[in-house]
Amino acid sequence: MAKRGGFPGGMPGNMNNLMKQAQRMQRQMEESQKELETKEFVAKAGGGAVEVTVTGGKEITKVKLSAEVVDPDDIEMLEDLIMAAANEALRMADEANAEVMNKMTGGLGGGFPF
């Protein structure tokens, strides 16, 4: 009676090569992620009156406000500008992350074709 599943005599050479390639890809992805986490993305709103800096790890590291945008009678506008700049900077970080992942997976969408 034949065995179910597995390969007689162990893993074939192609499977070993595939495993090595997957491990190498994983190391490269980890290195790229670490590099991306330290990269900074800067976005501005209100014609440059508000500037927000985030890292690829999606951490806000800096918020810069121009004096003319600080109006005690219009706090809502300042809040909106900060939110807009922060969201744009985070979008930039997401795009950079997606680009790294796409490059690493060869456009497979992060998965394997099986």
Buried (B, 14 or more C-beta within 10 A) or exposed (E): EEEEEEEEEEEEEEEEEEEEEEEEEEEEBEEBBEEBBEBBBBBBBBEEBBBBBBBBBEEBEEEEBEEEBEEEEEEEBBEBBBEBBBBBBBEBBEEBBEEBBEEBBEEEEEEEEE
